[in-house]
Each structure stands twice: as structure tokens, then as C-alpha cells.
Amino acid sequence: MEHVETVEQFNEIKENETAVFLFSADWCPDCRVIEPILPRLKSIIQRFLFIMLTVIN
């Protein structure tokens, strides 16, 4: 899964790609639950670009 580092990267992908953005945080228990499922989902739905954004707070 790709990671976005800057706002500029996010905006470029948002404007030019068909993407699913996953906003995640280390302190988020729901994020930990879905993480193991994402590789399988990504392999099933190949027409979308899956992007991970880590929230730091």
C-alpha cells in the first residue's frame, strides 16, 4: 500500500487517480482491525489505488 507524505501528494492523487484513502493513526483500534484485510481487498479491487495516510496527533 502506498503512503502519502505531503499535502501536495495527496492533492495530486486526489485529482488524477481513482483512489481509496485510508486515514489511520497508531492510537486507533479500528485501524488496527482493518489493516490485515487491506492487502486482500487491494488484490480483489485492482481498479483503485489504495493510499494510506497516517494521522499524527
C-alpha positions in Angstrom: 0.0 0.0 0.0 1.3 3.4 -0.9 1.8 6.1 1.7 1.3 9.9 1.2 3.9 12.2 2.9 2.7 15.7 1.8 -0.5 17.6 1.1 0.8 18.2 -2.4 1.0 14.4 -3.0 -2.5 13.9 -1.6 -4.0 16.6 -3.8 -2.2 15.2 -6.9 -3.5 11.7 -6.3 -7.0 13.0 -5.4 -7.2 15.0 -8.7 -5.6 12.4 -11.1 -6.3 8.9 -9.7 -9.2 6.7 -8.7 -8.1 6.2 -5.2 -9.3 4.9 -1.8 -7.7 6.8 1.0 -7.3 5.2 4.4 -6.8 7.6 7.2 -5.0 5.8 10.1 -3.5 6.5 13.4 -1.4 4.5 15.9 -3.9 5.1 18.6 -6.9 3.9 16.6 -8.1 0.4 17.4 -10.4 0.2 14.4 -7.5 1.0 12.1 -5.6 -2.0 13.5 -8.6 -4.2 12.8 -8.8 -3.3 9.1 -5.1 -3.4 8.3 -4.8 -7.2 7.9 -7.8 -7.1 5.5 -6.4 -4.4 3.2 -4.0 -6.5 1.1 -6.7 -8.9 0.2 -9.1 -6.1 -0.6 -6.5 -4.4 -2.7 -5.9 -7.6 -4.7 -9.6 -8.0 -5.3 -10.4 -4.4 -6.3 -7.5 -3.6 -8.6 -9.0 -0.7 -10.4 -8.5 1.6 -7.3 -5.2 2.9 -6.0 -5.1 2.3 -2.2 -3.4 5.0 -0.3 -2.5 5.1 3.5 -2.4 8.4 5.3 -1.2 8.4 8.9 -2.7 10.9 11.2 -0.3 12.3 13.8 -1.9 13.8 16.8 
